[in-house]
C-alpha cells in the first residue's frame, strides 16, 4: 500500500523508507507540508501517512486538518502523527486535528509496524464498505437482468430532465418502446430465450443513445427512453433509428426481434411527466394496432382548433 512520509529530517526519511520497504509498503517521501499535501491530493494519493508535527510550509497539524476537511473526497487516509513531544495535551491536540494515531520519537520499529498495519486494515475495511454501498445503490437503481435503469430510476431521470428542460427552455423527448410479440417468444422458446432477447434489445438501445440520454426497463418488455434537448421531430427520427437497429439484430434460432414505439416531446405537451407518459403510451398502442414494428408520434387535439372542430394533429 502506498504510504506517505512527510518528514524534513534526512535521518528519519531514510529510516522510515527502509522500514516501509522491509514491511512491503511503498514509501513516498516528501520534505515539506506543501509537498505532502500535493501528493495526498493526487487521484492515486497514499492511503497511509506518517506525518511529522514540525514541517516547513504547512505543519503536521494543518495537514491532518486538511485530510479530514473532505477535500480528498471519500478516500480515507489513515494518519500517524510523529513528534518528539509526548505530553498528554500535545497528544490530544494532534488527535483533535484529525490524526488517527500518535507516535513519539524515537520509536520502536515493532510499534510503528503494528500501528501502520492497524491503519492498513482500517483503510481496507473502509474501501470495502464504499464498494458495498455502491453495489447496493446500483442494485436499488438498476434492473438486474438488463443492467438498465429500473422503473423508479428512469422515472426519476425523466422528472429531472423535464425540470432542467423547463428551466433552460429546451425540449425533452420521450419514447415508450415495447418488444413485439414478446409473449409468443416466451411461450414458443422459453423464458430463457425471452431473457436473452431482453438483454440484446437493452444493449442495442444503450449503444444507440448519447452518453447523457436515459434508458430504463419500464416494465416487462417495455422500455422508457429519455432524450434531453430533443424536439418532437428529432425524437421521432431517433426512435426510428433505434427501431431499425433492433430489427437488424441477428436472429437467435428462430427468434427475430422487432419493436414498436410511441413518441412525444415536451415541446408541445408541456413538462408534466404523467401527461407525457400517457401520451407516449397512447402512441405506442396506436403503433401496435397499426401492425407493430413501427414508430408512432403522439396525436393530440390542436388547442386552437378544438373550439370549432374535431381536427387532430400529429406532432412530428
N, C-alpha and C positions, 0 to 999 in steps of 0.2 A: 504494500500500500504506500502511495506517495505521502511523504512526511516532510513538513516544513521545519527547518531550523532557522529561527530568527535570532541571531547571536552575533555581536560585534567583536567578541574575543576570538582571536585566531586559534588559541589553545582549545576552547570548547567547540569551535567549529569542526576541528579535526577529530576531537574525541567523540563528539556526538555522531559525526558521519561514520566513523569506524564502527561504533556500537550498532547503528541502524543497519549498516551493511551486513554485519555479522548476524543480525536477527532477521534478515530477509526483507527489510523495509527499504524503500527508495528515498534517499535523502535529497532535499532541495535546499541548498544553503543560501541564506540572504544575510546581508550585513547591516541593514537598517530597517526601520519600521516601514518606511515608504516602499522599499523594495519588497518587503514581505507582503504588504497589502496588495501590491501589483500582482505578485504570484498567486495569492489567495483568490484574487478577483477573476482570474482566468477561468474559462469554462471547465477545464480539467484540473482545477486547482487542488492542492493537497487536502486530504480529509483528516489528517492528524497534524498537530502543530506543537512544536516546542518553542516557546517564546520567552526570551529574556525580558525581565522587567525594565531594564535600562537599555534603550536603543536610541540611536540617532534619528532625527526627524519625527518619528512617531513612537512613543514609548509602548511598552508591553500592555499596560492598562488600556490605552486608547485602541490598540489593535484588538484586544478582547471585546471592547465595546462595539467596534465596527463589525466584528464577526457576528455578534449577537443582534446587530441592528436590523437584520433582514436583507441587507444589500446582497448577500450571497444566495438569495432565493431559498429553496428548500434544502440546499446542500448543507449538511451538518458537518462542522469542523470541531473535532474534539481537541481541546486546548489545554496543554500543561504549561503553567507559568513557572519560570525558573528565576530564582532570586537567592541572594546570599543573606537576606533578612528574613528570619523565620519567626518573628514576633507574631503573636496571635492576631493583633489588629491589622497587621500587614497582610496576613493570610486572608482575613475576612474582606479586606479591601479588594484583593485580587479576585476572590470568588464573586463578590458583588458586581465586579466589572464584566463578568461573564466567563471567567476561566472555569474549566471543568475540574481541574486538579492543580496541585501546588507542590513544587518540589524544591527543596533548599539545596544550595551549593555549599560544599561539594556533596555529591550524592553517590550512593552505592549503585553500580550498574544493574544489579538484580532488581533493585527497587524501581529504577527507571524502566526496565524491560517490562516488569509487571504492570506498571501504570499505563505504558503505551499499548500493551495488548488488551488491557481492560478497555481502553478507548477504542481500539480496533473492533472489538466485539460490539460495543455500543453503536459505532458508526455502521457496521454491517446490519445490525438489527433495525436501525433507523431506515436504511436503504430498503430492507425487506418490507417494512411497514408501508413505505411510499409505494412500492411495487404492488403490494396487496390492495392498497386503496385505489390505485389506478385500474387494476383488474376489476375491482368491484364497481367502480364508476363506469368502466367500459361495458360490463355486463348489464348494468342498470339502464344504459342508453342505447345499446345495440342489439340487433336481432342475432340470436346465437347461430342460426342456420346460414344466413346470407352475409353477415358481417355489416350490413347496412344499419342506419339508424332505425331504432324501433319506432312504433307508432307515437309514443309520447314525445320522443326526442325530435322527430321530424315535424310534429305539430308545433313544438316549441320553436324550432327553427323558422317555420313559416310565420309564426307570430312575430318573432324578432325582425325578420326581413321585411314584413309589411310595415312595422313601425319605422324601421330605418328608411324604407322607400318613401313613406309618407313625409318623413322629416326632410329628406333630400329631394323630394318631388321627382322620384324615379318609380317606374312601374315594377311590379313583381309578377312573373309568370308562374302559373300553377298547372301541373299536369297530373291527372289521375290515370294510371295505366293498369290494365288487367290482362293477364295471360289468357289467351283464347283456349276454350275447351279444356281447362286445366283438370276438371273433374274426370273427363274422359281419359286423360293421361294417367291419372292415379288409378282409375278403375281398370284400364287395359294393361298397364305396365307396372303397377305397384307404387306404393308411396316412396320407395327409394328412388325410383325414376323421377317422380314428381319433385323430390327434394333436389335432385341434380339439375332439373330444369330451372327451379327457383334460383339456385346458385349461379347457373350460367347466365340467366337473364340479369341477375343483380350485378354480376361482373361486367357485363356488356353495358348496362346503364351507367355504372360508375365510370367506366372507361370513356364514355361518350360525353361526359359533363366536364365543366370547368372546375378548378380546384375549390372555388367558393360557391358552387351550386350545391344543393342538397338533394339527397335521395334517401328514402326510407321505405321499409316494408310497412305498408299501411294496414294490412290485414290479409291473411290467407295468401292469395296470389295477386294481391293488389299492391301497387307501389305509388308513392306520392313523391313528385319531383318539384323542387322549388328553384326558380330561376331569377335571381336578383337582376334588376335592370332590364328585363325583357318585356317589351310590349306584346300585344296580342299577336301581331304578325310574326314577330321573332319567336315567340313561344310556339306558335303553330309550326313554323319551319323547323325548329329544333326538335319538336316532338316527332315530326315525320322522319327526320334523320335518325332518331333513336329507333323508331319503328322499323325502318329499313335495316338498321344494324342488327336488331333482334331477329328479323326474318332471315338474315344472312348467316345465322348460327348454323353450323353443320348439324345435320340430323343425327341423333344418337339412336341407333337401332331404327325403329320405325317412328320415332318421335320427332316431328318437325314443329317448331315453335313459332307462333305469331302472337301479336299483342294488339290490343285496342286501347285508344287513349282519348280522354276528354280534356280539352284545353281551355283555359281562360286566363285573364290577366287583370290585375288591379287597375290597369289603365282606364277601363270603362266601368268596372264594377265596384270600385272602392276597396277599402282595406279591412273589411270585416272578414276574418278568416273563415267563419262558419258559412257566410254567404258565398264566398269564393269556392269553398269545398262543395257546397250543394250544387252550384252551377257546373263545376267540373264533373261532378258525379252524374248530373243530368246529361251532360255532353258525352260522357263515357257510355252510358246506357244507350244513347242515340247511335253511337258508333257501333255498338254490338247489335242493335236492332237492324242496322243497315247492312249487316253481313260480316262484321268483325274485320280484323286486320286492317284497321284504318284509324285515322285521326279525325276527330270532330271538334270544331270550335263551339264554344257556348253560344246559344241563341237566346236573346232576350228581347223584350219589347223596347223599341226605341222610345225614350222618355218623351220626346216632342210629339211623336205620332200617337201615343197612347190615348190622348184626349179625344181624337177624332176618328181613329181607325184601329184595326187589329193588325196593322203592319208589323212584321217581325224582321229583325235584322241580325245577321251573324257578324260578330266582331272578329275579324281576321286581319 
